[in-house]
Amino acid sequence: MRLIPLAVLGLSLAGCTQMAATMNRSEAPKATAAQTAAATAVTRAPSPRPAARATPAQLDTTTPEQRVAAAQAPATAETRLGTTVGSLGNPSEGGFWMKTPLVDAPAQGRIVNPATGKSAQVELRPLSGSGTGSQVSLPALQLLGVPLTDLPTLEVYRS
């Protein structure tokens, strides 16, 4: 029951973020269909069951194999999109993803926590609205070693 207020707090703080410096948005080489399919297999996971919405561990439906694969270095060239302040996104949406104003179409990418050097391969999803911050999935924040109530500055790359 404590997770719901934390999630509401995190989502409400997402609108307060003011940082999204965009740098170097040049086009990266396009990934092959096989690379895109492999990346999608890493970043997608089912939504948690309604009865299991009590703890972060119960909300994380990713497999150990997906967590290991998401932590791997990228296999393709990357383009740095910029930095953004991340907050916890909807914890009922499974998988590794980031909703960010740094992209205008879904893409595969990677986010890095410069404070720890940890990274996660994620599906980058467009985020529209008045805020400039980004929403990050629960499993991605955990992989980055970020407390769920923190608002870290994250580096964003497109594969």
FENQUIDA-V308138 format. One record per backbone hydrogen bond with DSSP energy under -1.0 kcal/mol. CO is the residue of the C=O (numbers start at 1). NH is the residue of the N-H. E is the energy in kcal/mol with one decimal. If there is no record, write none. Layout:
# FENQUIDA-V308138
CO;NH;E
CO;NH;E
This chain:
# FENQUIDA-V308138
2;6;-1.5
3;7;-2.9
4;8;-2.6
5;9;-2.7
6;10;-2.8
7;11;-2.6
8;12;-2.5
9;13;-2.3
10;14;-1.2
13;16;-1.3
19;85;-1.4
21;83;-2.2
32;36;-2.4
33;37;-2.4
34;38;-2.2
35;39;-2.4
36;40;-2.4
37;41;-1.8
38;42;-1.1
39;43;-2.0
40;44;-1.7
43;96;-2.3
49;52;-1.9
55;59;-1.8
56;60;-1.6
63;67;-2.2
64;68;-2.1
65;69;-2.5
66;70;-2.7
67;71;-1.2
69;72;-1.0
70;121;-2.3
79;158;-2.7
81;23;-1.2
82;156;-2.9
84;154;-3.4
85;134;-3.0
87;136;-3.1
90;93;-1.8
96;123;-1.9
97;137;-2.3
98;125;-3.2
99;135;-2.5
100;127;-1.2
107;124;-3.7
108;159;-2.5
109;122;-2.2
110;157;-2.7
111;120;-2.2
112;155;-2.5
113;116;-1.3
113;117;-3.2
118;113;-2.9
120;111;-2.4
122;109;-2.6
123;98;-2.3
124;107;-2.2
125;100;-2.9
134;87;-1.8
135;99;-2.9
136;89;-3.4
137;141;-2.3
138;142;-2.3
139;143;-2.3
140;144;-1.9
141;146;-2.5
147;150;-1.8
152;86;-3.0
154;84;-2.1
155;112;-2.2
156;81;-2.9
156;82;-1.2
157;110;-2.4
158;79;-2.4
